[in-house]
């Protein structure tokens, strides 16, 4: 397995950290600039997950890898009518912590 995947794993962790800093600035459901910044980082994160080797992702079946990819497609292709700020907030709160843990474990392994 090539080590090139590690750069993408670090992109995921960087995007998660940026989203955490965005959250500290306020409520993304009430501030469109924070919402847009969060969406941009979710796009980066989602794109990077597609670059991780399937063998690694299979070791973390609790992470919804296909849904992350689908979310990326919604973001990139501007189907924003299908998501709202509350959905984005829920994704950030519920799904980023386990993803962060999984990616950290991948890099440590």
C-alpha positions as a Markdown table, in Angstrom:
| # | Residue | x | y | z |
|---|---|---|---|---|
| 1 | Unk | 0.0 | 0.0 | 0.0 |
| 2 | Unk | 1.4 | 3.4 | -1.0 |
| 3 | Unk | 2.0 | 6.0 | 1.6 |
| 4 | Unk | 0.5 | 8.7 | -0.7 |
| 5 | Unk | -2.8 | 8.2 | 1.1 |
| 6 | Unk | -1.4 | 9.8 | 4.2 |
| 7 | Unk | -1.4 | 13.3 | 2.7 |
| 8 | Unk | -5.2 | 12.9 | 2.1 |
| 9 | Unk | -5.6 | 11.6 | 5.7 |
| 10 | Unk | -3.9 | 14.8 | 7.0 |
| 11 | Unk | -6.2 | 16.9 | 4.8 |
| 12 | Unk | -9.2 | 15.3 | 6.5 |
| 13 | Unk | -7.8 | 16.1 | 9.9 |
| 14 | Unk | -6.9 | 19.6 | 8.9 |
| 15 | Unk | -10.4 | 20.2 | 7.6 |
| 16 | Unk | -11.9 | 18.9 | 10.8 |
| 17 | Unk | -9.7 | 21.2 | 12.8 |
| 18 | Unk | -10.8 | 24.2 | 10.7 |
| 19 | Unk | -14.4 | 23.3 | 11.2 |
| 20 | Unk | -13.8 | 23.2 | 14.9 |
| 21 | Unk | -12.3 | 26.7 | 14.7 |
| 22 | Unk | -15.3 | 27.9 | 12.6 |
| 23 | Unk | -17.7 | 26.6 | 15.3 |
| 24 | Unk | -15.8 | 28.6 | 17.9 |
| 25 | Unk | -16.7 | 31.8 | 16.0 |
| 26 | Unk | -20.4 | 31.2 | 16.2 |
| 27 | Unk | -23.5 | 29.3 | 15.1 |
| 28 | Unk | -23.2 | 28.1 | 11.4 |
| 29 | Unk | -27.0 | 27.8 | 11.3 |
| 30 | Unk | -27.3 | 31.6 | 12.0 |
| 31 | Unk | -24.3 | 33.0 | 10.0 |
| 32 | Unk | -24.0 | 32.4 | 6.3 |
| 33 | Unk | -20.2 | 33.0 | 6.3 |
| 34 | Unk | -19.6 | 30.3 | 8.9 |
| 35 | Unk | -22.0 | 28.0 | 7.0 |
| 36 | Unk | -20.1 | 28.6 | 3.7 |
| 37 | Unk | -16.8 | 28.1 | 5.4 |
| 38 | Unk | -18.0 | 24.8 | 6.9 |
| 39 | Unk | -19.3 | 23.6 | 3.6 |
| 40 | Unk | -16.0 | 24.3 | 1.9 |
| 41 | Unk | -14.1 | 22.3 | 4.5 |
| 42 | Unk | -16.7 | 19.5 | 4.4 |
| 43 | Unk | -16.1 | 19.4 | 0.6 |
| 44 | Unk | -12.3 | 19.2 | 1.1 |
| 45 | Unk | -12.7 | 16.5 | 3.7 |
| 46 | Unk | -15.2 | 14.5 | 1.6 |
| 47 | Unk | -12.9 | 14.6 | -1.4 |
| 48 | Unk | -10.0 | 13.4 | 0.6 |
| 49 | Unk | -11.9 | 10.4 | 2.0 |
| 50 | Unk | -12.3 | 9.2 | -1.5 |
| 51 | Unk | -8.5 | 9.0 | -1.8 |
| 52 | Unk | -8.0 | 6.7 | 1.1 |
| 53 | Unk | -7.4 | 3.1 | 0.3 |
| 54 | Unk | -10.4 | 0.8 | 0.5 |
| 55 | Unk | -8.4 | -1.6 | 2.6 |
| 56 | Unk | -8.0 | 1.0 | 5.3 |
| 57 | Unk | -11.6 | 2.1 | 5.1 |
| 58 | Unk | -12.8 | -1.4 | 5.5 |
| 59 | Unk | -11.2 | -1.6 | 8.9 |
| 60 | Unk | -13.6 | 1.2 | 10.1 |
| 61 | Unk | -17.1 | -0.1 | 9.1 |
| 62 | Unk | -18.7 | 2.3 | 11.5 |
| 63 | Unk | -17.7 | 5.2 | 9.3 |
| 64 | Unk | -20.3 | 5.9 | 6.5 |
| 65 | Unk | -17.7 | 6.1 | 3.7 |
| 66 | Unk | -20.3 | 6.0 | 0.9 |
| 67 | Unk | -22.5 | 8.6 | 2.5 |
| 68 | Unk | -19.5 | 10.9 | 2.9 |
| 69 | Unk | -18.8 | 10.5 | -0.8 |
| 70 | Unk | -22.4 | 11.2 | -1.6 |
| 71 | Unk | -22.4 | 14.3 | 0.6 |
| 72 | Unk | -19.4 | 15.5 | -1.3 |
| 73 | Unk | -21.2 | 15.1 | -4.6 |
| 74 | Unk | -24.2 | 17.1 | -3.2 |
| 75 | Unk | -21.8 | 19.9 | -2.1 |
| 76 | Unk | -19.7 | 20.0 | -5.3 |
| 77 | Unk | -22.6 | 19.8 | -7.7 |
| 78 | Unk | -24.5 | 22.5 | -5.9 |
| 79 | Unk | -27.5 | 20.5 | -4.9 |
| 80 | Unk | -27.8 | 22.6 | -1.8 |
| 81 | Unk | -31.5 | 22.5 | -1.9 |
| 82 | Unk | -31.1 | 18.9 | -0.6 |
| 83 | Unk | -29.3 | 20.0 | 2.6 |
| 84 | Unk | -29.8 | 22.8 | 5.1 |
| 85 | Unk | -27.8 | 24.4 | 7.9 |
| 86 | Unk | -29.3 | 22.1 | 10.5 |
| 87 | Unk | -28.3 | 19.0 | 8.5 |
| 88 | Unk | -24.8 | 20.4 | 8.1 |
| 89 | Unk | -24.7 | 21.1 | 11.9 |
| 90 | Unk | -25.8 | 17.5 | 12.6 |
| 91 | Unk | -23.1 | 16.1 | 10.3 |
| 92 | Unk | -20.4 | 18.2 | 12.1 |
| 93 | Unk | -21.6 | 17.2 | 15.5 |
| 94 | Unk | -22.4 | 13.5 | 15.0 |
| 95 | Unk | -20.0 | 12.3 | 12.3 |
| 96 | Unk | -16.8 | 14.3 | 12.5 |
| 97 | Unk | -15.6 | 13.0 | 15.9 |
| 98 | Unk | -15.7 | 9.3 | 14.9 |
| 99 | Unk | -14.2 | 10.1 | 11.5 |
| 100 | Unk | -11.4 | 12.1 | 13.2 |
| 101 | Unk | -10.7 | 9.1 | 15.5 |
| 102 | Unk | -10.6 | 6.7 | 12.6 |
| 103 | Unk | -8.3 | 8.8 | 10.5 |
| 104 | Unk | -5.9 | 9.4 | 13.4 |
| 105 | Unk | -5.9 | 5.6 | 14.0 |
| 106 | Unk | -5.1 | 5.0 | 10.3 |
| 107 | Unk | -2.1 | 7.4 | 10.5 |
| 108 | Unk | -0.9 | 5.8 | 13.8 |
| 109 | Unk | -1.2 | 2.3 | 12.4 |
